[in-house]
Amino acid sequence: MHFVLSTLVLLLDIIGFFQSDGRAIMVEPPHRSSLWRFRYPTHVNTEDDLLNCGGFEVQWLQNGGRCGVCGDPASGPQQHDDHGHYASGITVRSYNQGGSVNVTVEVLSNLLGYFEFRLCPRNNTSFKLTQECFEQNVLWIEESWSTRFYVGSRGGIYDLHVKLPSNIACTHCVFQWKYSTGIFVTRLSYISIKRLVYMALQSHV
């Protein structure tokens, strides 16, 4: 079966939290608000490396740590969620059931911490995206041999292989990348970042 990726979180859109000066972007598969960089007919977002739930104060002091599934502030418009300004409904990749997603992340401002990847299986956009759906499928990362990949202290390009479930098939799956940084802003919490991607997952049969 194949997953269809749409854009951390991209969701992919990348979803996650990070410090206000932290910047990272998932370039493969391209997340929802970065599709314009790859000549897709979508809205331009020049801050597609900053889907950080509104920043530390908004996420933690105003929203109690909550964040939209695509990295938008929980209390504001969900611009990267389904039917939001940056949501195009474009399926950008297709994968085999039980295969791997080749993921490339560019870290522009390193804040230590770790990456995680999740999948919400669905066949149409009438199924509302929730974080609970993503939590049911936390994906295995081959390079770290776990569900977390610790970034270390260097910036630049990270190439990873993320294992897809062997028992899931869907035509409009959503792939989520979350970057939880290792930098404390206060004693309250770490910062995070998220992104989303639409994908399709096909069976081998």
Contacts in CASP RR format, 6 or more apart in sequence:
PFRMAT RR
TARGET T0000
AUTHOR 0000-0000-0000
METHOD contacts of the structure
MODEL  1
MHFVLSTLVLLLDIIGFFQSDGRAIMVEPPHRSSLWRFRYPTHVNTEDDL
LNCGGFEVQWLQNGGRCGVCGDPASGPQQHDDHGHYASGITVRSYNQGGS
VNVTVEVLSNLLGYFEFRLCPRNNTSFKLTQECFEQNVLWIEESWSTRFY
VGSRGGIYDLHVKLPSNIACTHCVFQWKYSTGIFVTRLSYISIKRLVYMA
LQSHV
1 96 0 8 1.000
1 97 0 8 1.000
1 98 0 8 1.000
1 168 0 8 1.000
1 169 0 8 1.000
1 170 0 8 1.000
1 201 0 8 1.000
1 202 0 8 1.000
1 203 0 8 1.000
1 204 0 8 1.000
2 94 0 8 1.000
2 95 0 8 1.000
2 96 0 8 1.000
2 97 0 8 1.000
2 169 0 8 1.000
2 199 0 8 1.000
2 200 0 8 1.000
2 201 0 8 1.000
2 202 0 8 1.000
3 93 0 8 1.000
3 94 0 8 1.000
3 95 0 8 1.000
3 101 0 8 1.000
3 119 0 8 1.000
3 164 0 8 1.000
3 170 0 8 1.000
3 173 0 8 1.000
3 175 0 8 1.000
3 199 0 8 1.000
3 200 0 8 1.000
3 201 0 8 1.000
4 91 0 8 1.000
4 92 0 8 1.000
4 93 0 8 1.000
4 94 0 8 1.000
4 170 0 8 1.000
4 171 0 8 1.000
4 172 0 8 1.000
4 173 0 8 1.000
4 198 0 8 1.000
4 199 0 8 1.000
4 200 0 8 1.000
4 201 0 8 1.000
5 12 0 8 1.000
5 29 0 8 1.000
5 91 0 8 1.000
5 92 0 8 1.000
5 93 0 8 1.000
5 95 0 8 1.000
5 101 0 8 1.000
5 173 0 8 1.000
5 175 0 8 1.000
5 197 0 8 1.000
5 198 0 8 1.000
5 199 0 8 1.000
5 200 0 8 1.000
6 12 0 8 1.000
6 13 0 8 1.000
6 32 0 8 1.000
6 88 0 8 1.000
6 89 0 8 1.000
6 90 0 8 1.000
6 91 0 8 1.000
6 92 0 8 1.000
6 172 0 8 1.000
6 174 0 8 1.000
6 175 0 8 1.000
6 196 0 8 1.000
6 197 0 8 1.000
6 198 0 8 1.000
6 199 0 8 1.000
7 13 0 8 1.000
7 14 0 8 1.000
7 29 0 8 1.000
7 30 0 8 1.000
7 31 0 8 1.000
7 32 0 8 1.000
7 33 0 8 1.000
7 34 0 8 1.000
7 35 0 8 1.000
7 92 0 8 1.000
7 195 0 8 1.000
7 196 0 8 1.000
7 197 0 8 1.000
7 198 0 8 1.000
8 14 0 8 1.000
8 15 0 8 1.000
8 16 0 8 1.000
8 26 0 8 1.000
8 31 0 8 1.000
8 32 0 8 1.000
8 51 0 8 1.000
8 70 0 8 1.000
8 71 0 8 1.000
8 176 0 8 1.000
8 177 0 8 1.000
8 178 0 8 1.000
8 179 0 8 1.000
8 193 0 8 1.000
8 194 0 8 1.000
8 195 0 8 1.000
8 196 0 8 1.000
8 197 0 8 1.000
9 15 0 8 1.000
9 16 0 8 1.000
9 31 0 8 1.000
9 51 0 8 1.000
9 69 0 8 1.000
9 70 0 8 1.000
9 71 0 8 1.000
9 176 0 8 1.000
9 177 0 8 1.000
9 178 0 8 1.000
9 193 0 8 1.000
9 194 0 8 1.000
9 195 0 8 1.000
9 196 0 8 1.000
10 25 0 8 1.000
10 26 0 8 1.000
10 30 0 8 1.000
10 31 0 8 1.000
10 32 0 8 1.000
10 33 0 8 1.000
10 34 0 8 1.000
10 48 0 8 1.000
10 51 0 8 1.000
10 70 0 8 1.000
10 80 0 8 1.000
10 177 0 8 1.000
10 194 0 8 1.000
10 195 0 8 1.000
10 196 0 8 1.000
10 197 0 8 1.000
11 31 0 8 1.000
11 32 0 8 1.000
11 69 0 8 1.000
11 70 0 8 1.000
11 71 0 8 1.000
11 80 0 8 1.000
11 81 0 8 1.000
11 120 0 8 1.000
11 129 0 8 1.000
11 134 0 8 1.000
11 174 0 8 1.000
11 175 0 8 1.000
11 176 0 8 1.000
11 194 0 8 1.000
11 195 0 8 1.000
11 196 0 8 1.000
11 197 0 8 1.000
12 26 0 8 1.000
12 29 0 8 1.000
12 30 0 8 1.000
12 31 0 8 1.000
12 32 0 8 1.000
12 174 0 8 1.000
12 175 0 8 1.000
12 176 0 8 1.000
12 177 0 8 1.000
12 195 0 8 1.000
12 196 0 8 1.000
12 197 0 8 1.000
12 198 0 8 1.000
13 31 0 8 1.000
13 32 0 8 1.000
13 33 0 8 1.000
13 51 0 8 1.000
13 69 0 8 1.000
13 70 0 8 1.000
13 71 0 8 1.000
13 80 0 8 1.000
13 81 0 8 1.000
13 86 0 8 1.000
13 174 0 8 1.000
13 176 0 8 1.000
13 194 0 8 1.000
13 195 0 8 1.000
13 196 0 8 1.000
13 197 0 8 1.000
14 24 0 8 1.000
14 25 0 8 1.000
14 26 0 8 1.000
14 31 0 8 1.000
14 51 0 8 1.000
14 70 0 8 1.000
14 71 0 8 1.000
14 176 0 8 1.000
14 177 0 8 1.000
14 178 0 8 1.000
14 179 0 8 1.000
14 193 0 8 1.000
14 194 0 8 1.000
14 195 0 8 1.000
14 196 0 8 1.000
14 197 0 8 1.000
15 51 0 8 1.000
15 67 0 8 1.000
15 68 0 8 1.000
15 69 0 8 1.000
15 70 0 8 1.000
15 71 0 8 1.000
15 176 0 8 1.000
15 177 0 8 1.000
15 178 0 8 1.000
15 193 0 8 1.000
15 194 0 8 1.000
15 195 0 8 1.000
15 196 0 8 1.000
16 51 0 8 1.000
16 52 0 8 1.000
16 53 0 8 1.000
16 67 0 8 1.000
16 71 0 8 1.000
16 177 0 8 1.000
16 178 0 8 1.000
16 179 0 8 1.000
16 180 0 8 1.000
16 192 0 8 1.000
16 193 0 8 1.000
16 194 0 8 1.000
16 195 0 8 1.000
17 52 0 8 1.000
17 53 0 8 1.000
17 55 0 8 1.000
17 59 0 8 1.000
17 67 0 8 1.000
17 71 0 8 1.000
17 178 0 8 1.000
17 179 0 8 1.000
17 180 0 8 1.000
17 181 0 8 1.000
17 190 0 8 1.000
17 191 0 8 1.000
17 192 0 8 1.000
17 193 0 8 1.000
17 194 0 8 1.000
18 24 0 8 1.000
18 52 0 8 1.000
18 111 0 8 1.000
18 179 0 8 1.000
18 180 0 8 1.000
18 181 0 8 1.000
18 191 0 8 1.000
18 192 0 8 1.000
18 193 0 8 1.000
19 52 0 8 1.000
19 55 0 8 1.000
19 56 0 8 1.000
19 111 0 8 1.000
19 181 0 8 1.000
19 183 0 8 1.000
19 185 0 8 1.000
19 191 0 8 1.000
20 52 0 8 1.000
20 55 0 8 1.000
20 56 0 8 1.000
20 191 0 8 1.000
21 109 0 8 1.000
22 50 0 8 1.000
22 52 0 8 1.000
22 108 0 8 1.000
22 109 0 8 1.000
22 110 0 8 1.000
22 111 0 8 1.000
22 181 0 8 1.000
22 191 0 8 1.000
22 193 0 8 1.000
23 49 0 8 1.000
23 50 0 8 1.000
23 107 0 8 1.000
23 108 0 8 1.000
23 109 0 8 1.000
24 49 0 8 1.000
24 105 0 8 1.000
24 106 0 8 1.000
24 107 0 8 1.000
24 108 0 8 1.000
24 109 0 8 1.000
24 179 0 8 1.000
24 193 0 8 1.000
25 31 0 8 1.000
25 34 0 8 1.000
25 48 0 8 1.000
25 49 0 8 1.000
25 105 0 8 1.000
25 106 0 8 1.000
25 108 0 8 1.000
25 195 0 8 1.000
26 34 0 8 1.000
26 103 0 8 1.000
26 104 0 8 1.000
26 105 0 8 1.000
26 106 0 8 1.000
26 177 0 8 1.000
26 195 0 8 1.000
26 197 0 8 1.000
27 34 0 8 1.000
27 37 0 8 1.000
27 104 0 8 1.000
27 105 0 8 1.000
27 106 0 8 1.000
28 102 0 8 1.000
28 103 0 8 1.000
28 104 0 8 1.000
29 92 0 8 1.000
29 93 0 8 1.000
29 101 0 8 1.000
29 103 0 8 1.000
29 175 0 8 1.000
29 197 0 8 1.000
29 199 0 8 1.000
30 37 0 8 1.000
30 38 0 8 1.000
30 40 0 8 1.000
30 92 0 8 1.000
30 197 0 8 1.000
31 48 0 8 1.000
31 177 0 8 1.000
31 195 0 8 1.000
31 196 0 8 1.000
31 197 0 8 1.000
32 70 0 8 1.000
32 80 0 8 1.000
32 86 0 8 1.000
32 87 0 8 1.000
32 88 0 8 1.000
32 195 0 8 1.000
32 196 0 8 1.000
32 197 0 8 1.000
32 198 0 8 1.000
33 43 0 8 1.000
33 45 0 8 1.000
33 48 0 8 1.000
33 51 0 8 1.000
33 80 0 8 1.000
33 86 0 8 1.000
33 195 0 8 1.000
34 45 0 8 1.000
34 48 0 8 1.000
35 42 0 8 1.000
35 88 0 8 1.000
35 90 0 8 1.000
35 92 0 8 1.000
36 42 0 8 1.000
36 43 0 8 1.000
36 44 0 8 1.000
36 45 0 8 1.000
37 48 0 8 1.000
40 88 0 8 1.000
40 90 0 8 1.000
40 92 0 8 1.000
41 88 0 8 1.000
42 86 0 8 1.000
42 88 0 8 1.000
42 90 0 8 1.000
43 85 0 8 1.000
43 86 0 8 1.000
45 86 0 8 1.000
49 108 0 8 1.000
51 70 0 8 1.000
51 71 0 8 1.000
51 72 0 8 1.000
51 80 0 8 1.000
51 193 0 8 1.000
51 194 0 8 1.000
51 195 0 8 1.000
52 59 0 8 1.000
52 71 0 8 1.000
52 191 0 8 1.000
52 192 0 8 1.000
52 193 0 8 1.000
53 59 0 8 1.000
53 63 0 8 1.000
53 65 0 8 1.000
53 66 0 8 1.000
53 67 0 8 1.000
53 68 0 8 1.000
53 71 0 8 1.000
53 72 0 8 1.000
53 73 0 8 1.000
53 74 0 8 1.000
53 192 0 8 1.000
53 193 0 8 1.000
53 194 0 8 1.000
54 71 0 8 1.000
54 72 0 8 1.000
54 73 0 8 1.000
55 73 0 8 1.000
55 191 0 8 1.000
56 185 0 8 1.000
56 186 0 8 1.000
56 191 0 8 1.000
58 73 0 8 1.000
58 75 0 8 1.000
59 65 0 8 1.000
59 66 0 8 1.000
59 67 0 8 1.000
59 73 0 8 1.000
59 74 0 8 1.000
59 191 0 8 1.000
59 192 0 8 1.000
60 186 0 8 1.000
60 188 0 8 1.000
60 189 0 8 1.000
62 73 0 8 1.000
62 75 0 8 1.000
63 73 0 8 1.000
63 74 0 8 1.000
63 75 0 8 1.000
65 74 0 8 1.000
65 189 0 8 1.000
66 74 0 8 1.000
66 75 0 8 1.000
67 73 0 8 1.000
67 74 0 8 1.000
67 192 0 8 1.000
67 194 0 8 1.000
68 74 0 8 1.000
68 78 0 8 1.000
68 81 0 8 1.000
68 131 0 8 1.000
68 194 0 8 1.000
69 78 0 8 1.000
69 81 0 8 1.000
69 129 0 8 1.000
69 130 0 8 1.000
69 131 0 8 1.000
69 134 0 8 1.000
69 176 0 8 1.000
69 194 0 8 1.000
69 196 0 8 1.000
70 78 0 8 1.000
70 79 0 8 1.000
70 80 0 8 1.000
70 81 0 8 1.000
70 129 0 8 1.000
70 194 0 8 1.000
70 195 0 8 1.000
70 196 0 8 1.000
71 80 0 8 1.000
71 193 0 8 1.000
71 194 0 8 1.000
71 195 0 8 1.000
72 78 0 8 1.000
72 79 0 8 1.000
72 80 0 8 1.000
72 81 0 8 1.000
77 84 0 8 1.000
77 85 0 8 1.000
78 84 0 8 1.000
79 85 0 8 1.000
79 86 0 8 1.000
80 86 0 8 1.000
80 87 0 8 1.000
80 196 0 8 1.000
81 87 0 8 1.000
81 129 0 8 1.000
82 89 0 8 1.000
82 125 0 8 1.000
82 128 0 8 1.000
82 129 0 8 1.000
83 125 0 8 1.000
89 125 0 8 1.000
89 198 0 8 1.000
90 198 0 8 1.000
91 171 0 8 1.000
91 172 0 8 1.000
91 198 0 8 1.000
91 199 0 8 1.000
91 200 0 8 1.000
92 197 0 8 1.000
92 198 0 8 1.000
92 199 0 8 1.000
93 101 0 8 1.000
93 197 0 8 1.000
93 199 0 8 1.000
93 200 0 8 1.000
94 199 0 8 1.000
94 200 0 8 1.000
94 201 0 8 1.000
94 202 0 8 1.000
95 101 0 8 1.000
95 164 0 8 1.000
95 199 0 8 1.000
95 200 0 8 1.000
95 201 0 8 1.000
95 202 0 8 1.000
96 164 0 8 1.000
96 201 0 8 1.000
96 202 0 8 1.000
96 204 0 8 1.000
97 164 0 8 1.000
97 165 0 8 1.000
97 166 0 8 1.000
97 167 0 8 1.000
97 168 0 8 1.000
97 169 0 8 1.000
97 201 0 8 1.000
97 202 0 8 1.000
97 203 0 8 1.000
97 204 0 8 1.000
98 163 0 8 1.000
98 164 0 8 1.000
98 165 0 8 1.000
98 166 0 8 1.000
99 163 0 8 1.000
99 164 0 8 1.000
99 166 0 8 1.000
100 142 0 8 1.000
100 161 0 8 1.000
100 162 0 8 1.000
100 163 0 8 1.000
100 164 0 8 1.000
101 117 0 8 1.000
101 139 0 8 1.000
101 161 0 8 1.000
101 162 0 8 1.000
101 164 0 8 1.000
101 175 0 8 1.000
101 199 0 8 1.000
102 159 0 8 1.000
102 160 0 8 1.000
102 161 0 8 1.000
103 117 0 8 1.000
103 158 0 8 1.000
103 159 0 8 1.000
103 160 0 8 1.000
103 161 0 8 1.000
103 162 0 8 1.000
103 177 0 8 1.000
104 157 0 8 1.000
104 158 0 8 1.000
104 159 0 8 1.000
104 160 0 8 1.000
105 115 0 8 1.000
105 157 0 8 1.000
105 158 0 8 1.000
105 160 0 8 1.000
105 177 0 8 1.000
105 179 0 8 1.000
106 156 0 8 1.000
106 157 0 8 1.000
106 158 0 8 1.000
107 151 0 8 1.000
107 154 0 8 1.000
107 155 0 8 1.000
107 156 0 8 1.000
107 158 0 8 1.000
108 155 0 8 1.000
108 156 0 8 1.000
109 155 0 8 1.000
110 151 0 8 1.000
110 152 0 8 1.000
110 153 0 8 1.000
110 154 0 8 1.000
110 155 0 8 1.000
110 156 0 8 1.000
111 181 0 8 1.000
111 182 0 8 1.000
111 183 0 8 1.000
111 191 0 8 1.000
112 150 0 8 1.000
112 151 0 8 1.000
112 152 0 8 1.000
112 153 0 8 1.000
112 181 0 8 1.000
112 182 0 8 1.000
112 183 0 8 1.000
113 150 0 8 1.000
113 151 0 8 1.000
113 152 0 8 1.000
113 179 0 8 1.000
113 180 0 8 1.000
113 181 0 8 1.000
113 182 0 8 1.000
113 183 0 8 1.000
113 190 0 8 1.000
114 148 0 8 1.000
114 149 0 8 1.000
114 150 0 8 1.000
114 151 0 8 1.000
114 179 0 8 1.000
114 180 0 8 1.000
114 182 0 8 1.000
115 141 0 8 1.000
115 148 0 8 1.000
115 149 0 8 1.000
115 151 0 8 1.000
115 158 0 8 1.000
115 160 0 8 1.000
115 177 0 8 1.000
115 178 0 8 1.000
115 179 0 8 1.000
116 138 0 8 1.000
116 139 0 8 1.000
116 147 0 8 1.000
116 148 0 8 1.000
116 149 0 8 1.000
116 177 0 8 1.000
116 178 0 8 1.000
116 180 0 8 1.000
117 138 0 8 1.000
117 139 0 8 1.000
117 141 0 8 1.000
117 147 0 8 1.000
117 162 0 8 1.000
117 175 0 8 1.000
117 176 0 8 1.000
117 177 0 8 1.000
117 178 0 8 1.000
118 134 0 8 1.000
118 135 0 8 1.000
118 137 0 8 1.000
118 138 0 8 1.000
118 139 0 8 1.000
118 175 0 8 1.000
118 176 0 8 1.000
118 178 0 8 1.000
119 134 0 8 1.000
119 137 0 8 1.000
119 139 0 8 1.000
119 164 0 8 1.000
119 165 0 8 1.000
119 168 0 8 1.000
119 173 0 8 1.000
119 174 0 8 1.000
119 175 0 8 1.000
119 176 0 8 1.000
120 129 0 8 1.000
120 130 0 8 1.000
120 133 0 8 1.000
120 134 0 8 1.000
120 136 0 8 1.000
120 137 0 8 1.000
120 173 0 8 1.000
120 174 0 8 1.000
120 176 0 8 1.000
121 133 0 8 1.000
121 137 0 8 1.000
121 168 0 8 1.000
121 169 0 8 1.000
121 170 0 8 1.000
121 173 0 8 1.000
121 201 0 8 1.000
122 129 0 8 1.000
122 133 0 8 1.000
122 170 0 8 1.000
122 172 0 8 1.000
122 173 0 8 1.000
122 174 0 8 1.000
123 170 0 8 1.000
123 171 0 8 1.000
123 172 0 8 1.000
124 171 0 8 1.000
124 172 0 8 1.000
125 172 0 8 1.000
129 174 0 8 1.000
129 196 0 8 1.000
134 174 0 8 1.000
134 176 0 8 1.000
137 165 0 8 1.000
137 168 0 8 1.000
138 147 0 8 1.000
139 147 0 8 1.000
139 162 0 8 1.000
139 163 0 8 1.000
139 164 0 8 1.000
139 165 0 8 1.000
140 146 0 8 1.000
140 147 0 8 1.000
140 162 0 8 1.000
140 163 0 8 1.000
141 147 0 8 1.000
141 148 0 8 1.000
141 149 0 8 1.000
141 160 0 8 1.000
141 161 0 8 1.000
141 162 0 8 1.000
141 163 0 8 1.000
142 160 0 8 1.000
142 161 0 8 1.000
142 162 0 8 1.000
142 163 0 8 1.000
143 149 0 8 1.000
143 160 0 8 1.000
143 161 0 8 1.000
144 150 0 8 1.000
149 158 0 8 1.000
149 160 0 8 1.000
151 158 0 8 1.000
151 179 0 8 1.000
164 201 0 8 1.000
168 201 0 8 1.000
169 201 0 8 1.000
169 202 0 8 1.000
169 203 0 8 1.000
170 200 0 8 1.000
170 201 0 8 1.000
171 200 0 8 1.000
171 201 0 8 1.000
172 198 0 8 1.000
172 200 0 8 1.000
173 198 0 8 1.000
173 199 0 8 1.000
173 200 0 8 1.000
173 201 0 8 1.000
174 196 0 8 1.000
174 197 0 8 1.000
174 198 0 8 1.000
174 199 0 8 1.000
175 196 0 8 1.000
175 197 0 8 1.000
175 198 0 8 1.000
175 199 0 8 1.000
176 194 0 8 1.000
176 195 0 8 1.000
176 196 0 8 1.000
176 197 0 8 1.000
177 194 0 8 1.000
177 195 0 8 1.000
177 196 0 8 1.000
177 197 0 8 1.000
178 192 0 8 1.000
178 193 0 8 1.000
178 194 0 8 1.000
179 192 0 8 1.000
179 193 0 8 1.000
179 194 0 8 1.000
180 190 0 8 1.000
180 191 0 8 1.000
180 192 0 8 1.000
180 193 0 8 1.000
181 190 0 8 1.000
181 191 0 8 1.000
181 192 0 8 1.000
181 193 0 8 1.000
182 190 0 8 1.000
182 191 0 8 1.000
183 190 0 8 1.000
183 191 0 8 1.000
184 190 0 8 1.000
185 191 0 8 1.000
END
